[in-house]
Amino acid sequence: MSIKVYPEAHHSFDSNSPVRYDSARVNGNSPTGRGATTGGDSKAWEDSVREVIVFFEEQLKKRVK
């Protein structure tokens, strides 16, 4: 198993929403506990869908054997 990171993608990258900063959003990584940048990233979204399909194909093949 592995983890793939999309360095330029924001939280909610798997959407069509424009990138925006929300100062009210809860964020445990922020010094104030608030504020996060969210928004879609079409390249990361496409790649993540491809990665999920490959993962399930590989895992389901193992279970059928």
N, CA, C and O atoms as a CHARMM CRD file, in Angstrom:
* protein
*
  260
    1    1 MET  N      0.84800  -1.16900   0.00000 PROA 1      0.00000
    2    1 MET  CA     0.00000   0.00000   0.00000 PROA 1      0.00000
    3    1 MET  C      0.89800   1.23700   0.00000 PROA 1      0.00000
    4    1 MET  O      2.00400   1.21400   0.53900 PROA 1      0.00000
    5    2 SER  N      0.41400   2.30100  -0.60200 PROA 2      0.00000
    6    2 SER  CA     1.19500   3.52900  -0.65700 PROA 2      0.00000
    7    2 SER  C      0.27600   4.74500  -0.53200 PROA 2      0.00000
    8    2 SER  O     -0.94500   4.64800  -0.65300 PROA 2      0.00000
    9    3 ILE  N      0.89200   5.85600  -0.29400 PROA 3      0.00000
   10    3 ILE  CA     0.16500   7.12600  -0.21200 PROA 3      0.00000
   11    3 ILE  C      0.72000   8.02500  -1.29400 PROA 3      0.00000
   12    3 ILE  O      1.93500   8.15600  -1.43800 PROA 3      0.00000
   13    4 LYS  N     -0.15800   8.64000  -2.05000 PROA 4      0.00000
   14    4 LYS  CA     0.27300   9.57100  -3.08100 PROA 4      0.00000
   15    4 LYS  C     -0.12900  10.97700  -2.65200 PROA 4      0.00000
   16    4 LYS  O     -1.27500  11.22300  -2.27800 PROA 4      0.00000
   17    5 VAL  N      0.82000  11.88100  -2.71100 PROA 5      0.00000
   18    5 VAL  CA     0.58700  13.27200  -2.31700 PROA 5      0.00000
   19    5 VAL  C      0.58200  14.13800  -3.56800 PROA 5      0.00000
   20    5 VAL  O      1.42900  13.98700  -4.44800 PROA 5      0.00000
   21    6 TYR  N     -0.36300  15.02700  -3.63200 PROA 6      0.00000
   22    6 TYR  CA    -0.43600  16.00000  -4.72000 PROA 6      0.00000
   23    6 TYR  C     -0.04900  17.34700  -4.12300 PROA 6      0.00000
   24    6 TYR  O     -0.91200  18.06500  -3.61900 PROA 6      0.00000
   25    7 PRO  N      1.23500  17.70200  -4.17100 PROA 7      0.00000
   26    7 PRO  CA     1.74400  18.88000  -3.45800 PROA 7      0.00000
   27    7 PRO  C      1.04300  20.19600  -3.78600 PROA 7      0.00000
   28    7 PRO  O      0.90000  21.04900  -2.91000 PROA 7      0.00000
   29    8 GLU  N      0.60900  20.37200  -5.01400 PROA 8      0.00000
   30    8 GLU  CA    -0.02200  21.63600  -5.39100 PROA 8      0.00000
   31    8 GLU  C     -1.54000  21.63300  -5.18800 PROA 8      0.00000
   32    8 GLU  O     -2.19100  22.66500  -5.35300 PROA 8      0.00000
   33    9 ALA  N     -2.09900  20.48200  -4.83300 PROA 9      0.00000
   34    9 ALA  CA    -3.54400  20.37100  -4.67500 PROA 9      0.00000
   35    9 ALA  C     -3.96800  20.76100  -3.25900 PROA 9      0.00000
   36    9 ALA  O     -3.26000  20.49900  -2.28700 PROA 9      0.00000
   37   10 HSD  N     -5.12300  21.38200  -3.17000 PROA 10     0.00000
   38   10 HSD  CA    -5.67000  21.79800  -1.88000 PROA 10     0.00000
   39   10 HSD  C     -6.70300  20.79500  -1.40000 PROA 10     0.00000
   40   10 HSD  O     -7.10500  19.90300  -2.14700 PROA 10     0.00000
   41   11 HSD  N     -7.13300  20.94100  -0.14800 PROA 11     0.00000
   42   11 HSD  CA    -8.23400  20.14700   0.38200 PROA 11     0.00000
   43   11 HSD  C     -9.43500  20.35200  -0.53600 PROA 11     0.00000
   44   11 HSD  O     -9.66100  21.45900  -1.02500 PROA 11     0.00000
   45   12 SER  N    -10.18800  19.31300  -0.76600 PROA 12     0.00000
   46   12 SER  CA   -11.33200  19.33100  -1.69100 PROA 12     0.00000
   47   12 SER  C    -10.87500  19.43000  -3.13900 PROA 12     0.00000
   48   12 SER  O    -11.58500  19.98000  -3.98100 PROA 12     0.00000
   49   13 PHE  N     -9.68100  18.89300  -3.43300 PROA 13     0.00000
   50   13 PHE  CA    -9.17200  18.94300  -4.80200 PROA 13     0.00000
   51   13 PHE  C    -10.05800  18.16800  -5.76300 PROA 13     0.00000
   52   13 PHE  O    -10.03500  18.41600  -6.96900 PROA 13     0.00000
   53   14 ASP  N    -10.84500  17.22300  -5.23100 PROA 14     0.00000
   54   14 ASP  CA   -11.70700  16.40100  -6.07700 PROA 14     0.00000
   55   14 ASP  C    -13.08200  17.03800  -6.27500 PROA 14     0.00000
   56   14 ASP  O    -14.11900  16.39900  -6.09100 PROA 14     0.00000
   57   15 SER  N    -13.05800  18.30800  -6.65300 PROA 15     0.00000
   58   15 SER  CA   -14.28700  19.03800  -6.93500 PROA 15     0.00000
   59   15 SER  C    -14.03000  20.02800  -8.05500 PROA 15     0.00000
   60   15 SER  O    -12.89500  20.20500  -8.49700 PROA 15     0.00000
   61   16 ASN  N    -15.07900  20.66200  -8.50100 PROA 16     0.00000
   62   16 ASN  CA   -14.95400  21.70000  -9.52100 PROA 16     0.00000
   63   16 ASN  C    -14.94500  23.09100  -8.89600 PROA 16     0.00000
   64   16 ASN  O    -14.98500  24.09500  -9.60800 PROA 16     0.00000
   65   17 SER  N    -14.89100  23.15000  -7.58500 PROA 17     0.00000
   66   17 SER  CA   -14.92600  24.43500  -6.88900 PROA 17     0.00000
   67   17 SER  C    -13.66000  25.23400  -7.16800 PROA 17     0.00000
   68   17 SER  O    -12.57200  24.66500  -7.26500 PROA 17     0.00000
   69   18 PRO  N    -13.79900  26.54700  -7.29600 PROA 18     0.00000
   70   18 PRO  CA   -12.60200  27.36900  -7.46400 PROA 18     0.00000
   71   18 PRO  C    -11.77300  27.38200  -6.17800 PROA 18     0.00000
   72   18 PRO  O    -12.31300  27.20300  -5.08700 PROA 18     0.00000
   73   19 VAL  N    -10.47200  27.59300  -6.30900 PROA 19     0.00000
   74   19 VAL  CA    -9.59400  27.66800  -5.14500 PROA 19     0.00000
   75   19 VAL  C     -9.92000  28.95800  -4.39100 PROA 19     0.00000
   76   19 VAL  O     -9.99500  30.03900  -4.97500 PROA 19     0.00000
   77   20 ARG  N    -10.11300  28.81200  -3.07000 PROA 20     0.00000
   78   20 ARG  CA   -10.42100  29.99000  -2.25000 PROA 20     0.00000
   79   20 ARG  C     -9.95800  29.74700  -0.82200 PROA 20     0.00000
   80   20 ARG  O     -9.81700  28.60500  -0.38500 PROA 20     0.00000
   81   21 TYR  N     -9.72900  30.82200  -0.11600 PROA 21     0.00000
   82   21 TYR  CA    -9.34400  30.74500   1.28500 PROA 21     0.00000
   83   21 TYR  C    -10.58000  30.99600   2.13200 PROA 21     0.00000
   84   21 TYR  O    -11.29600  31.97400   1.91400 PROA 21     0.00000
   85   22 ASP  N    -10.83600  30.12200   3.09800 PROA 22     0.00000
   86   22 ASP  CA   -11.98000  30.25700   4.00500 PROA 22     0.00000
   87   22 ASP  C    -11.43400  30.44700   5.41700 PROA 22     0.00000
   88   22 ASP  O    -10.94100  29.50000   6.03100 PROA 22     0.00000
   89   23 SER  N    -11.52400  31.65400   5.92000 PROA 23     0.00000
   90   23 SER  CA   -10.95100  31.96900   7.23800 PROA 23     0.00000
   91   23 SER  C    -11.72200  31.32500   8.39200 PROA 23     0.00000
   92   23 SER  O    -11.18900  31.21200   9.49600 PROA 23     0.00000
   93   24 ALA  N    -12.95400  30.90700   8.15800 PROA 24     0.00000
   94   24 ALA  CA   -13.76800  30.31800   9.22900 PROA 24     0.00000
   95   24 ALA  C    -13.60300  28.79800   9.33200 PROA 24     0.00000
   96   24 ALA  O    -14.02700  28.20100  10.32200 PROA 24     0.00000
   97   25 ARG  N    -13.00900  28.18300   8.35000 PROA 25     0.00000
   98   25 ARG  CA   -12.88400  26.72800   8.34700 PROA 25     0.00000
   99   25 ARG  C    -11.97500  26.25600   9.49000 PROA 25     0.00000
  100   25 ARG  O    -10.91800  26.84100   9.72700 PROA 25     0.00000
  101   26 VAL  N    -12.38700  25.21000  10.18600 PROA 26     0.00000
  102   26 VAL  CA   -11.58900  24.63800  11.27700 PROA 26     0.00000
  103   26 VAL  C    -10.36100  23.97100  10.67500 PROA 26     0.00000
  104   26 VAL  O    -10.46400  23.20100   9.72000 PROA 26     0.00000
  105   27 ASN  N     -9.18900  24.27700  11.24700 PROA 27     0.00000
  106   27 ASN  CA    -7.93600  23.74500  10.73300 PROA 27     0.00000
  107   27 ASN  C     -6.98300  23.52000  11.89900 PROA 27     0.00000
  108   27 ASN  O     -6.38800  24.46700  12.41400 PROA 27     0.00000
  109   28 GLY  N     -6.84300  22.27800  12.30700 PROA 28     0.00000
  110   28 GLY  CA    -5.96300  21.94000  13.42300 PROA 28     0.00000
  111   28 GLY  C     -4.49300  22.19300  13.15900 PROA 28     0.00000
  112   28 GLY  O     -3.69400  22.22600  14.09500 PROA 28     0.00000
  113   29 ASN  N     -4.11900  22.37400  11.89500 PROA 29     0.00000
  114   29 ASN  CA    -2.72300  22.64700  11.54000 PROA 29     0.00000
  115   29 ASN  C     -2.38100  24.13100  11.54800 PROA 29     0.00000
  116   29 ASN  O     -1.21800  24.50800  11.40200 PROA 29     0.00000
  117   30 SER  N     -3.38500  24.95900  11.71500 PROA 30     0.00000
  118   30 SER  CA    -3.16500  26.40800  11.73900 PROA 30     0.00000
  119   30 SER  C     -2.89100  26.86200  13.16700 PROA 30     0.00000
  120   30 SER  O     -3.49400  26.33200  14.10000 PROA 30     0.00000
  121   31 PRO  N     -1.99700  27.82900  13.36100 PROA 31     0.00000
  122   31 PRO  CA    -1.72400  28.32400  14.71800 PROA 31     0.00000
  123   31 PRO  C     -2.97100  28.86700  15.42200 PROA 31     0.00000
  124   31 PRO  O     -3.07100  28.82600  16.64800 PROA 31     0.00000
  125   32 THR  N     -3.91200  29.37500  14.63200 PROA 32     0.00000
  126   32 THR  CA    -5.14600  29.92500  15.21500 PROA 32     0.00000
  127   32 THR  C     -6.26600  28.89400  15.30000 PROA 32     0.00000
  128   32 THR  O     -7.29400  29.13400  15.93300 PROA 32     0.00000
  129   33 GLY  N     -6.05900  27.73400  14.65100 PROA 33     0.00000
  130   33 GLY  CA    -7.09800  26.70300  14.63500 PROA 33     0.00000
  131   33 GLY  C     -8.14900  26.93500  13.55800 PROA 33     0.00000
  132   33 GLY  O     -9.10900  26.17300  13.44600 PROA 33     0.00000
  133   34 ARG  N     -7.96900  27.97400  12.77700 PROA 34     0.00000
  134   34 ARG  CA    -8.93000  28.32200  11.72200 PROA 34     0.00000
  135   34 ARG  C     -8.20200  28.66000  10.43000 PROA 34     0.00000
  136   34 ARG  O     -7.01300  28.98000  10.42900 PROA 34     0.00000
  137   35 GLY  N     -8.93900  28.58100   9.33900 PROA 35     0.00000
  138   35 GLY  CA    -8.45300  29.01400   8.03500 PROA 35     0.00000
  139   35 GLY  C     -7.87700  27.88200   7.20100 PROA 35     0.00000
  140   35 GLY  O     -7.00600  27.13800   7.65100 PROA 35     0.00000
  141   36 ALA  N     -8.38500  27.76400   5.96800 PROA 36     0.00000
  142   36 ALA  CA    -7.87500  26.74000   5.06000 PROA 36     0.00000
  143   36 ALA  C     -8.15900  27.15500   3.62600 PROA 36     0.00000
  144   36 ALA  O     -9.14500  27.83500   3.33800 PROA 36     0.00000
  145   37 THR  N     -7.27500  26.73200   2.73700 PROA 37     0.00000
  146   37 THR  CA    -7.47100  26.94700   1.31600 PROA 37     0.00000
  147   37 THR  C     -8.03500  25.66800   0.72800 PROA 37     0.00000
  148   37 THR  O     -7.47300  24.59000   0.92100 PROA 37     0.00000
  149   38 THR  N     -9.13000  25.78200   0.02100 PROA 38     0.00000
  150   38 THR  CA    -9.77800  24.63100  -0.59000 PROA 38     0.00000
  151   38 THR  C    -10.04000  24.92100  -2.05500 PROA 38     0.00000
  152   38 THR  O    -10.02200  26.07600  -2.47900 PROA 38     0.00000
  153   39 GLY  N    -10.27900  23.88600  -2.82000 PROA 39     0.00000
  154   39 GLY  CA   -10.65100  24.07900  -4.21200 PROA 39     0.00000
  155   39 GLY  C    -10.17400  22.96900  -5.11100 PROA 39     0.00000
  156   39 GLY  O     -9.26200  22.21400  -4.77400 PROA 39     0.00000
  157   40 GLY  N    -10.80500  22.88600  -6.25800 PROA 40     0.00000
  158   40 GLY  CA   -10.53800  21.81900  -7.20800 PROA 40     0.00000
  159   40 GLY  C     -9.19200  21.91100  -7.88300 PROA 40     0.00000
  160   40 GLY  O     -8.60200  22.98400  -8.00600 PROA 40     0.00000
  161   41 ASP  N     -8.71900  20.74700  -8.32100 PROA 41     0.00000
  162   41 ASP  CA    -7.48900  20.63300  -9.08800 PROA 41     0.00000
  163   41 ASP  C     -7.72800  19.50900 -10.09400 PROA 41     0.00000
  164   41 ASP  O     -7.63000  18.33200  -9.74600 PROA 41     0.00000
  165   42 SER  N     -8.03800  19.86400 -11.32500 PROA 42     0.00000
  166   42 SER  CA    -8.47100  18.86900 -12.30900 PROA 42     0.00000
  167   42 SER  C     -7.41400  17.79700 -12.58300 PROA 42     0.00000
  168   42 SER  O     -7.76500  16.63000 -12.75600 PROA 42     0.00000
  169   43 LYS  N     -6.14200  18.16100 -12.62600 PROA 43     0.00000
  170   43 LYS  CA    -5.09600  17.15600 -12.88700 PROA 43     0.00000
  171   43 LYS  C     -4.97100  16.16800 -11.73900 PROA 43     0.00000
  172   43 LYS  O     -4.85900  14.96300 -11.96400 PROA 43     0.00000
  173   44 ALA  N     -4.99000  16.67400 -10.50000 PROA 44     0.00000
  174   44 ALA  CA    -4.91200  15.78300  -9.33500 PROA 44     0.00000
  175   44 ALA  C     -6.15900  14.90900  -9.25800 PROA 44     0.00000
  176   44 ALA  O     -6.07300  13.72800  -8.91900 PROA 44     0.00000
  177   45 TRP  N     -7.31400  15.48500  -9.57200 PROA 45     0.00000
  178   45 TRP  CA    -8.56700  14.73100  -9.53800 PROA 45     0.00000
  179   45 TRP  C     -8.51300  13.58900 -10.55100 PROA 45     0.00000
  180   45 TRP  O     -8.81600  12.44400 -10.21300 PROA 45     0.00000
  181   46 GLU  N     -8.13100  13.89300 -11.78200 PROA 46     0.00000
  182   46 GLU  CA    -8.04300  12.85200 -12.80800 PROA 46     0.00000
  183   46 GLU  C     -7.08200  11.74600 -12.40000 PROA 46     0.00000
  184   46 GLU  O     -7.39300  10.56400 -12.54700 PROA 46     0.00000
  185   47 ASP  N     -5.92200  12.12200 -11.88900 PROA 47     0.00000
  186   47 ASP  CA    -4.94200  11.12400 -11.49900 PROA 47     0.00000
  187   47 ASP  C     -5.43400  10.29500 -10.32200 PROA 47     0.00000
  188   47 ASP  O     -5.20600   9.08600 -10.28000 PROA 47     0.00000
  189   48 SER  N     -6.10200  10.92400  -9.37100 PROA 48     0.00000
  190   48 SER  CA    -6.58100  10.17700  -8.20600 PROA 48     0.00000
  191   48 SER  C     -7.64700   9.16300  -8.61100 PROA 48     0.00000
  192   48 SER  O     -7.69300   8.06700  -8.05400 PROA 48     0.00000
  193   49 VAL  N     -8.49800   9.50800  -9.56300 PROA 49     0.00000
  194   49 VAL  CA    -9.51300   8.55900 -10.04600 PROA 49     0.00000
  195   49 VAL  C     -8.81400   7.37100 -10.71300 PROA 49     0.00000
  196   49 VAL  O     -9.17700   6.21700 -10.48100 PROA 49     0.00000
  197   50 ARG  N     -7.81000   7.66300 -11.54100 PROA 50     0.00000
  198   50 ARG  CA    -7.04600   6.59900 -12.19400 PROA 50     0.00000
  199   50 ARG  C     -6.37200   5.70500 -11.15000 PROA 50     0.00000
  200   50 ARG  O     -6.39000   4.48100 -11.27800 PROA 50     0.00000
  201   51 GLU  N     -5.78900   6.30500 -10.13600 PROA 51     0.00000
  202   51 GLU  CA    -5.11400   5.54600  -9.07200 PROA 51     0.00000
  203   51 GLU  C     -6.09200   4.63500  -8.32100 PROA 51     0.00000
  204   51 GLU  O     -5.75700   3.49800  -7.99100 PROA 51     0.00000
  205   52 VAL  N     -7.28100   5.13300  -8.05800 PROA 52     0.00000
  206   52 VAL  CA    -8.29000   4.32800  -7.34000 PROA 52     0.00000
  207   52 VAL  C     -8.72600   3.14100  -8.19500 PROA 52     0.00000
  208   52 VAL  O     -8.87800   2.03000  -7.68800 PROA 52     0.00000
  209   53 ILE  N     -8.92500   3.37500  -9.47800 PROA 53     0.00000
  210   53 ILE  CA    -9.32700   2.28500 -10.37200 PROA 53     0.00000
  211   53 ILE  C     -8.24600   1.20500 -10.40300 PROA 53     0.00000
  212   53 ILE  O     -8.54900   0.01800 -10.29000 PROA 53     0.00000
  213   54 VAL  N     -7.00400   1.61000 -10.55400 PROA 54     0.00000
  214   54 VAL  CA    -5.89300   0.64600 -10.57000 PROA 54     0.00000
  215   54 VAL  C     -5.83000  -0.12200  -9.24400 PROA 54     0.00000
  216   54 VAL  O     -5.65900  -1.34100  -9.23100 PROA 54     0.00000
  217   55 PHE  N     -5.96800   0.59800  -8.14400 PROA 55     0.00000
  218   55 PHE  CA    -5.92700  -0.04500  -6.82100 PROA 55     0.00000
  219   55 PHE  C     -7.00100  -1.12800  -6.70500 PROA 55     0.00000
  220   55 PHE  O     -6.70900  -2.25400  -6.30500 PROA 55     0.00000
  221   56 PHE  N     -8.24200  -0.78500  -7.05500 PROA 56     0.00000
  222   56 PHE  CA    -9.31800  -1.76900  -6.92400 PROA 56     0.00000
  223   56 PHE  C     -9.15100  -2.92800  -7.90000 PROA 56     0.00000
  224   56 PHE  O     -9.45200  -4.07000  -7.55500 PROA 56     0.00000
  225   57 GLU  N     -8.67900  -2.65400  -9.10400 PROA 57     0.00000
  226   57 GLU  CA    -8.42600  -3.75400 -10.03700 PROA 57     0.00000
  227   57 GLU  C     -7.41200  -4.72800  -9.45600 PROA 57     0.00000
  228   57 GLU  O     -7.61000  -5.94200  -9.51600 PROA 57     0.00000
  229   58 GLU  N     -6.33200  -4.20500  -8.89700 PROA 58     0.00000
  230   58 GLU  CA    -5.30000  -5.06000  -8.31100 PROA 58     0.00000
  231   58 GLU  C     -5.82000  -5.82100  -7.09900 PROA 58     0.00000
  232   58 GLU  O     -5.55900  -7.01600  -6.96200 PROA 58     0.00000
  233   59 GLN  N     -6.53900  -5.15500  -6.23500 PROA 59     0.00000
  234   59 GLN  CA    -7.02800  -5.78800  -5.00400 PROA 59     0.00000
  235   59 GLN  C     -8.09600  -6.82700  -5.30900 PROA 59     0.00000
  236   59 GLN  O     -8.10900  -7.89800  -4.70100 PROA 59     0.00000
  237   60 LEU  N     -8.98200  -6.52600  -6.23600 PROA 60     0.00000
  238   60 LEU  CA   -10.05000  -7.48800  -6.56700 PROA 60     0.00000
  239   60 LEU  C     -9.49300  -8.70400  -7.27000 PROA 60     0.00000
  240   60 LEU  O    -10.02000  -9.80000  -7.08000 PROA 60     0.00000
  241   61 LYS  N     -8.46600  -8.56800  -8.06400 PROA 61     0.00000
  242   61 LYS  CA    -7.83700  -9.71900  -8.70500 PROA 61     0.00000
  243   61 LYS  C     -7.25400 -10.66900  -7.67200 PROA 61     0.00000
  244   61 LYS  O     -7.32200 -11.88800  -7.83100 PROA 61     0.00000
  245   62 LYS  N     -6.67900 -10.10400  -6.60900 PROA 62     0.00000
  246   62 LYS  CA    -6.10400 -10.93700  -5.54400 PROA 62     0.00000
  247   62 LYS  C     -7.17900 -11.74800  -4.84700 PROA 62     0.00000
  248   62 LYS  O     -6.93300 -12.88000  -4.43100 PROA 62     0.00000
  249   63 ARG  N     -8.35500 -11.18600  -4.71900 PROA 63     0.00000
  250   63 ARG  CA    -9.44100 -11.86100  -4.01200 PROA 63     0.00000
  251   63 ARG  C    -10.12300 -12.93600  -4.84400 PROA 63     0.00000
  252   63 ARG  O    -10.68000 -13.88400  -4.29000 PROA 63     0.00000
  253   64 VAL  N    -10.08800 -12.80300  -6.15900 PROA 64     0.00000
  254   64 VAL  CA   -10.75200 -13.76100  -7.04500 PROA 64     0.00000
  255   64 VAL  C     -9.92900 -15.03000  -7.20400 PROA 64     0.00000
  256   64 VAL  O    -10.48800 -16.10800  -7.40600 PROA 64     0.00000
  257   65 LYS  N     -8.62100 -14.91700  -7.11500 PROA 65     0.00000
  258   65 LYS  CA    -7.73800 -16.08100  -7.31600 PROA 65     0.00000
  259   65 LYS  C     -7.92600 -17.14700  -6.28500 PROA 65     0.00000
  260   65 LYS  O     -7.25300 -18.17700  -6.33100 PROA 65     0.00000
